[in-house]
Amino acid sequence: MNVENLFWVGLVGSVIALLFAWIQCRKVLQFSEGTDVMKKLAASIRKGANAYLKRQYKTVVKIFAVVFVVLLVLVATHQLDNWFIPFAFLTGGCYSALAGFIGMKIATSSNARTAHAAHESLNRGLNVAFSSGAVMGFTVVGLGLLDISVWFHILKYVAGFGAEKIAQTMVMFGMGASFMALFARVGGGIFTKAADVGADLVGKVEAGIPEDDPRNPATIADNVGDNVGDVAGMGADLYESYVGSILATFALGASAYGGELAWNAMLLPLAIAVLGVICSVLGTFLIRTKEGASQRDLLGTLRKGTYTAALLAAILGAPLTYFILGDMGVYVAILAGLVAGCAIGYFTEYYTSDTYKPTQGLASATETGPATTIIGGISLGMLSTAAPVIIVGIAIIVSFLAAGGSLDTANHEVYEACFNKGLYGIGIAAVGMLSTLGITLATDAYGPVADNAGGIAEMSGLGEEVRNRTDALDSLGNTTAATGKGFAIGSAALTALALLVSYVDVVETKTTIDLSLTNPAVLVGIFLGAMLTFIFGALTMSGVQRAAQSIVVEVRRQFKEIAGIMEGKADPDYARCVDLCTRGALHEMVVPSLLAIIVPIVTGCILGVEAVVGLLGGVTVTGFAMAVFMSNAGGAWDNAKKYIESGQHGGKGSECHKAAVIGDTVGDPFKDTSGPSLNILIKLVSTVSIVFSGLVISVSQIFLG
């Protein structure tokens, strides 16, 4: 069936998603922000978040301008084959930034409203927080589908490109989104965790005052950080994951099928994404709970919505696949991605939620002090990598074979003939995993809103009952945030594999390559890729450390020099802490972000494209495992602290609680800075390698003769 004129379906999906996001936004803004004190606190958080993003975007614009000029030069020197790539690079970055900005705006408008709603009931609090998360979730998928659809129609009807040329061009478009996402994740992550660590170490451990106590000078910066890191950064991150999976599958589909069927293979991932939007909208109507619900009940409520959306997508995906491609093996691959996503989500919950034994066991480790708490969290994080790695491994094999691939390498002709179709199956599995991102991201983005709501409830003195409700929502948010990161990391592994193959396809048209493991260049590349993961992690962690140290010093100074803070007779200088976090984050985010561009280009120029292939393999494998380890360890430390604060092991103020707070401060940069940034790194390295492949080949021939 010829479907090349049906790509307008992406625009329809975009309109549905953005319209639903607008409806949810209107719904949230109808709720009251509460008392004058709550309004004032919310306004302070909004002001700080807006100021940070304004300064961050000014920094990023300069770097984007430089890369844009470089891309223009590459086109002019015929290293890139068309003029659309530099401009699509800009639109990808702009849409990624816009997705995060819109999410941040609604989050900072929802925090006080969630606290006020929680004053009435737990269900109303959940409803407001989740609806604000839905704005983020559906904005991300709506803008992603819009960006892809607009550029597809420009390339097809304005430029007149064929299917394969469109696919090869569009796979390079993801670099702009990945570039912006990395800056947003790293910069926002450093800001939020510097403030969080500084506030906890001085306020809770040294001064012995509660979390989010208004006497703590870093508490506003902490709440600002939740929005610029966990909302704006996460929105840009998952926008990049969503778009990247679809674009990579475009390229694989055009390569695998060719001819008229290439259009069908390219349409299918777009259609699956649109189907996921519709199923996600339906799933949101199931999110409601009852008063006094336990963490298990709250988790069950969110699972009901996300699993229902995934089930609907699985059922309706069968006739859709048959209608478009007529290959039900590809449907099995889509199903493998959906099941893998849900399975990764479940195991992430298991290792990070305080309703299960791993986190409860970590809480009991605090009985013997901070050292055993740290050891327990690290071991839990390491152990938690097994399930996602095995799940992704199974999904890769199943989707590869189901889509027509063969593992019979002895029969070389059969293996080569089927190889590209098998890879298309892996790409479409990644699309399936992220197809219901609208609701998955809604459950993730709701967490920072609930966290802010708890802070506002504490600072405005709403009472213990309200704080208990916001704490319940916040603890749930820690788990759903870890689940969202699990989806992003799992899809990153599949997408990065698809991008690696796209890179090989691109360079094979320009030069001959030897990818055997006995090739020293490939081996060295693998080692360099593994090294890049650790160097990147070290730079982002040390960025948090240095920025947090400045906050610790400042909070100590204010406690010492501003008379009356501890008695509540004088106001702390909140703005000073916000400014310190802003300057620290913007300074520290540049070097690790630029590594993703510099390392693959330099490696390729000196050692050749074979080394780049090895580097991509090394950074994908180690980055995936490290991201899971860090995200899950950090989430478990955070929820172990929350578990103790609920009254276990002596409750708040106990020695166990102090040990748990130290574990949580170690886990903060794990789960909110380094861990989630790694999944962007592994895809950005791949897209950079593809975009600069022509330059790398030309320069490496000079070095290698």
SULZIKA-V80602 format. One record per pair of residues at least 6 apart in sequence whose C-alpha atoms are under 6 Angstrom apart, sorted by sequence separation. I is the first residue (numbers start at 1). J is the second residue. If there is no record, write none. Layout:
BEGIN
I,J + I,J
END
This chain:
BEGIN
33,39 + 74,80 + 155,161 + 203,209 + 204,210 + 350,356 + 354,360 + 409,415 + 564,570 + 645,651 + 117,124 + 118,125 + 212,219 + 351,358 + 365,372 + 366,373 + 644,651 + 645,652 + 117,125 + 254,262 + 365,373 + 604,612 + 406,415 + 321,331 + 114,125 + 253,265 + 253,266 + 318,331 + 405,418 + 114,128 + 287,301 + 362,376 + 404,418 + 405,419 + 71,86 + 114,129 + 250,266 + 405,421 + 454,470 + 404,421 + 405,422 + 68,86 + 287,305 + 403,421 + 404,422 + 199,218 + 286,305 + 403,422 + 641,660 + 284,305 + 401,422 + 283,305 + 400,422 + 403,425 + 246,269 + 400,423 + 450,473 + 451,474 + 450,474 + 283,308 + 400,425 + 195,221 + 196,222 + 283,309 + 399,425 + 400,426 + 637,663 + 638,664 + 195,222 + 399,426 + 447,474 + 637,664 + 280,309 + 192,222 + 279,309 + 396,426 + 447,477 + 103,136 + 192,225 + 634,667 + 191,225 + 192,226 + 634,668 + 444,480 + 634,670 + 192,229 + 276,313 + 443,480 + 444,481 + 547,584 + 634,671 + 631,670 + 188,228 + 189,229 + 444,484 + 630,670 + 631,671 + 99,140 + 188,229 + 630,671 + 344,388 + 631,675 + 188,233 + 543,588 + 630,675 + 185,233 + 627,675 + 184,233 + 340,391 + 627,678 + 181,236 + 623,678 + 181,237 + 536,592 + 336,395 + 264,324 + 264,325 + 430,491 + 46,108 + 178,240 + 620,682 + 177,240 + 430,494 + 333,399 + 174,244 + 427,498 + 329,402 + 330,403 + 329,403 + 171,247 + 171,248 + 33,112 + 33,113 + 32,113 + 96,177 + 34,116 + 93,176 + 167,250 + 168,251 + 89,173 + 92,176 + 93,177 + 167,251 + 88,173 + 92,177 + 90,176 + 525,611 + 529,615 + 533,619 + 89,176 + 93,180 + 525,612 + 528,615 + 522,610 + 526,614 + 530,618 + 521,610 + 522,611 + 525,614 + 526,615 + 529,618 + 530,619 + 596,685 + 164,254 + 521,611 + 525,615 + 529,619 + 533,623 + 605,696 + 333,425 + 337,429 + 341,433 + 522,614 + 526,618 + 530,622 + 604,696 + 608,700 + 337,430 + 334,428 + 338,432 + 605,699 + 606,700 + 330,425 + 334,429 + 337,432 + 338,433 + 605,700 + 333,429 + 337,433 + 334,432 + 140,239 + 144,243 + 28,128 + 24,131 + 24,135 + 21,135 + 21,138 + 21,139 + 17,138 + 18,139 + 104,227 + 18,142 + 17,142 + 353,479 + 104,231 + 352,479 + 14,142 + 104,232 + 349,479 + 14,145 + 101,232 + 14,146 + 100,232 + 540,674 + 10,145 + 11,146 + 100,235 + 348,483 + 99,235 + 100,236 + 537,674 + 345,483 + 10,149 + 97,236 + 96,236 + 96,239 + 341,487 + 280,436 + 280,438 + 276,435 + 280,439 + 276,436 + 273,435 + 256,420 + 256,421 + 123,289 + 123,290 + 122,291 + 253,424 + 252,424 + 49,224 + 249,427 + 45,224 + 245,430 + 245,431 + 492,679 + 496,683 + 499,686 + 503,690 + 489,679 + 226,448 + 223,452 + 385,625 + 212,455 + 385,628 + 385,629 + 214,459 + 213,459 + 382,629 + 381,629 + 245,495 + 248,499 + 381,632 + 381,633 + 377,633 + 4,263 + 3,264 + 13,274 + 359,636 + 363,640 + 359,640 + 352,635 + 352,636 + 354,639 + 367,656 + 370,659 + 374,663 + 366,656 + 369,659 + 366,659 + 138,438 + 137,438 + 137,441 + 137,442 + 134,442 + 133,442 + 133,445 + 133,446 + 130,446 + 129,446 + 129,449 + 111,449 + 115,453 + 217,555 + 114,453 + 111,452 + 112,453 + 107,449 + 111,453 + 115,457 + 119,466 + 122,469 + 118,466 + 194,544 + 198,548 + 215,565 + 194,547 + 198,551 + 190,544 + 194,548 + 198,552 + 217,572 + 217,573 + 217,574 + 221,578 + 218,577 + 191,581 + 191,585 + 190,585 + 187,585 + 187,586 + 187,589 + 186,589 + 197,665 + 193,668 + 193,669 + 189,672 + 189,673 + 186,673 + 185,677 + 178,684 + 175,687 + 172,691 + 52,582 + 79,694 + 79,695
END
